[in-house]
Amino acid sequence: MVLIQNFRSTNVWKAFTLNALATSFAICIGLIMKSHLEKYVDDKGNVIKNVTDPRSMIFTFIITFAGSFCAFTALHFVFGYGGGMLVPTKN
């Protein structure tokens, strides 16, 4: 079931956007899980609870999206990367 019907990777920029979204989503999930699983201990041996702020999750997503998109764009201009991400259009 497709939620957004008309946004397919039919050109390089849409493909980069979709891939950057997927990459950012995966990285954010990994970072959130890492922050929940880590335990911090102070000098006295007390465990300090790590709290993940929703603003930091959004900021991390935006930064990883921008970084992924810039990396894909640079690879496209240097190596011609991205052509394999395209899907055929229905005419």
C-alpha positions as CSV (number, residue, x, y, z in Angstrom):
1,M,0.0,0.0,0.0
2,V,1.6,3.3,-1.1
3,L,0.7,6.4,0.9
4,I,2.2,9.0,-1.5
5,Q,1.2,8.0,-5.0
6,N,3.1,10.3,-7.3
7,F,6.5,10.6,-5.7
8,R,8.6,7.9,-7.3
9,S,12.3,7.9,-8.1
10,T,11.8,8.8,-11.8
11,N,14.6,11.3,-11.8
12,V,17.9,11.6,-10.0
13,W,16.8,14.2,-7.5
14,K,13.7,12.3,-6.4
15,A,15.8,9.2,-6.1
16,F,18.3,11.1,-4.0
17,T,15.5,12.5,-1.8
18,L,14.0,9.0,-1.2
19,N,17.4,7.5,-0.5
20,A,18.4,10.3,1.9
21,L,15.1,9.9,3.7
22,A,15.7,6.1,4.1
23,T,19.3,6.7,5.2
24,S,18.3,9.4,7.7
25,F,15.6,7.3,9.1
26,A,17.9,4.3,9.6
27,I,20.6,6.4,11.2
28,C,18.2,8.1,13.6
29,I,16.8,4.8,14.7
30,G,20.3,3.5,15.3
31,L,21.3,6.6,17.3
32,I,18.2,6.5,19.4
33,M,18.6,2.8,20.2
34,K,22.3,3.4,21.0
35,S,21.4,6.2,23.4
36,H,18.8,4.1,25.2
37,L,21.2,1.2,25.6
38,E,24.1,3.1,26.9
39,K,24.6,3.6,30.6
40,Y,26.7,6.5,31.9
41,V,28.5,6.1,35.2
42,D,29.8,9.1,37.3
43,D,32.9,9.1,39.4
44,K,31.1,7.6,42.4
45,G,29.8,4.6,40.4
46,N,26.2,5.9,40.1
47,V,24.3,5.1,36.9
48,I,23.2,8.3,35.2
49,K,20.0,8.0,33.2
50,N,20.3,9.2,29.6
51,V,17.2,11.1,28.3
52,T,16.7,11.5,24.6
53,D,15.2,14.9,23.7
54,P,12.6,14.9,20.9
55,R,14.2,18.1,19.5
56,S,17.6,16.3,19.3
57,M,16.0,13.5,17.3
58,I,14.5,15.9,14.8
59,F,17.7,17.8,14.6
60,T,19.6,14.6,14.0
61,F,17.2,13.5,11.3
62,I,17.5,16.9,9.5
63,I,21.3,16.9,9.7
64,T,21.6,13.3,8.5
65,F,19.2,14.0,5.6
66,A,21.1,17.0,4.5
67,G,24.4,15.2,4.8
68,S,23.1,12.2,2.8
69,F,21.7,14.4,0.1
70,C,24.9,16.4,-0.2
71,A,26.9,13.1,-0.4
72,F,24.7,11.7,-3.1
73,T,24.9,15.0,-5.1
74,A,28.6,15.1,-4.8
75,L,28.9,11.4,-6.0
76,H,26.5,12.2,-8.9
77,F,28.7,15.1,-10.1
78,V,32.0,13.3,-9.6
79,F,31.2,9.7,-10.6
80,G,27.7,9.9,-12.3
81,Y,26.2,8.0,-9.3
82,G,22.5,7.6,-9.0
83,G,21.3,6.2,-12.3
84,G,20.7,2.8,-10.9
85,M,18.2,4.3,-8.4
86,L,15.7,5.3,-11.2
87,V,12.5,3.4,-11.9
88,P,10.8,3.4,-15.3
89,T,7.8,5.7,-15.7
90,K,4.4,4.5,-16.7
91,N,3.2,6.0,-20.0
